């Protein structure tokens, strides 16, 4: 998890200049998830969203097939990703972090839908975040990376 210096997220030029993983890990995760679903490098994936409870930060959108997840980290065990995120956010609050997980039921690339949920739409960034997400996605061998993530899932 990347913690940005104050002011970067509010400065379009500084935000756009962030490396891809930092950019998609700090406020543009929904764009990456939406682009993934449009290109569908692997079938059976849908989007989920971690939503912080009142008074907490930590919104995150990723895609999953229920076992593995894809976000700015690449592919990982879905349960481990959720544990990682909640553990990292919990460190920022003295009493831990609280939120809920829900399946995304809105268009991750529609500005009106996103703005209703306090997220930026694609046209509200300095450059084209969808094209940037496609380039990020295209650098990955999805079958190999997904197989590797599947192999890390602990057998219960």
C-alpha positions in Angstrom: 0.0 0.0 0.0 1.3 3.4 -0.9 0.8 6.4 1.3 1.0 9.6 -0.7 2.4 12.9 0.4 -0.2 15.5 1.3 -1.7 17.3 -1.7 -0.8 14.9 -4.4 -4.3 13.5 -5.0 -5.7 17.0 -5.3 -3.0 18.1 -7.8 -3.9 16.6 -11.2 -0.4 17.0 -12.6 1.4 15.4 -9.6 -1.3 12.6 -9.4 -0.9 11.8 -13.2 2.9 11.7 -12.8 2.7 8.9 -10.3 4.0 5.5 -11.4 1.2 3.2 -12.6 1.0 1.0 -9.6 0.9 4.0 -7.2 -1.7 5.8 -9.5 -4.0 2.7 -9.6 -3.4 2.0 -5.9 -4.4 5.5 -4.8 -7.7 6.5 -6.2 -7.9 5.1 -9.7 -8.4 1.4 -8.8 -12.0 1.6 -10.1 -10.6 2.7 -13.5 -8.3 -0.3 -13.6 -11.1 -2.7 -12.6 -13.5 -1.2 -15.2 -10.9 -1.5 -18.0 -10.1 -5.1 -17.0 -13.8 -6.0 -17.3 -14.0 -4.4 -20.7 -11.0 -6.2 -22.1 -11.7 -9.4 -20.1 -8.2 -11.0 -20.3 -9.7 -13.9 -18.3 -13.4 -14.9 -18.1 -15.5 -15.2 -15.0 -14.3 -12.0 -13.3 -16.5 -9.4 -11.7 -15.8 -6.3 -9.5 -16.0 -6.0 -5.8 -15.6 -2.9 -3.6 -14.3 -2.5 -0.1 -16.2 0.4 1.4 -15.0 2.1 4.6 -17.5 2.6 7.4 -18.4 6.2 8.4 -15.2 8.0 9.6 -12.7 5.7 7.9 -10.8 6.0 4.6 -9.8 3.0 2.5 -12.2 2.5 -0.5 -10.8 -0.1 -3.0 -12.2 -1.7 -6.1 -10.7 -4.9 -7.6 -11.9 -7.7 -9.9 -12.2 -11.3 -8.8 -13.5 -14.7 -9.9 -14.2 -15.5 -6.2 -10.9 -17.2 -5.6 -8.2 -14.9 -7.1 -8.3 -11.1 -7.4 -6.6 -8.6 -9.8 -5.7 -5.0 -8.9 -2.7 -2.8 -9.0 -0.7 -5.6 -7.3 -1.5 -8.0 -10.2 -3.1 -11.3 -9.4 -3.3 -12.6 -5.8 -5.4 -14.8 -3.5 -8.6 -12.9 -3.0 -8.7 -13.6 0.8 -5.1 -12.6 1.2 -5.7 -9.3 -0.7 -8.7 -8.5 1.6 -6.6 -9.3 4.7 -3.7 -7.2 3.5 -5.9 -4.2 2.8 -7.8 -4.3 6.1 -4.6 -4.9 8.0 -2.9 -1.9 6.3 -5.8 0.4 6.9 -6.2 -0.8 10.5 -2.7 0.5 11.2 -3.9 4.0 10.5 -6.6 3.9 13.2 -6.1 3.3 16.9 -9.2 1.1 17.1 -8.7 -0.7 13.8 -10.5 -0.3 10.5 -14.1 -1.1 9.7 -15.9 -1.4 6.4 -17.9 -3.7 4.2 -17.4 -5.6 1.0 -20.0 -5.6 -1.8 -20.3 -6.7 -5.4 -20.1 -3.7 -7.8 -23.5 -3.1 -9.4 -22.6 0.1 -11.3 -20.5 1.1 -14.3 -16.9 1.6 -13.2 -16.2 3.8 -16.1 -19.4 6.0 -16.0 -18.7 9.4 -14.5 -22.1 10.0 -13.1 -22.1 6.5 -11.4 -18.6 7.1 -10.0 -19.2 10.7 -8.8 -22.3 9.5 -6.8 -19.8 7.3 -4.9 -17.2 10.0 -4.5 -14.9 8.6 -7.2 -13.5 10.4 -10.2 -14.8 9.6 -13.7 -12.4 8.9 -16.6 -12.7 12.4 -17.9 -11.8 14.0 -14.6 -8.1 13.0 -14.7 -5.4 15.0 -16.4 -4.9 12.3 -19.1 -6.7 9.2 -20.3 -6.8 6.8 -17.4 -8.6 4.1 -19.4 -5.8 4.0 -22.0 -3.3 3.9 -19.1 -5.2 1.0 -17.5 -5.2 -0.9 -20.8 -1.4 -0.4 -21.1 -1.0 -1.7 -17.6 -3.2 -4.7 -18.2 -1.4 -5.5 -21.5 2.0 -5.9 -19.9 0.8 -8.9 -17.9 0.7 -12.6 -19.0 -2.7 -13.1 -17.4 -2.9 -16.9 -17.7 0.5 -17.4 -16.1 0.0 -14.8 -13.4 -3.5 -16.2 -12.6 -2.1 -19.8 -12.4 0.6 -18.6 -10.0 -2.0 -16.8 -7.8 -4.2 -20.0 -7.8 -1.2 -22.0 -6.7 -0.7 -19.8 -3.6 -4.3 -20.3 -2.3 -4.1 -22.3 0.9 -6.0 -25.5 0.9 -8.5 -25.7 3.8 
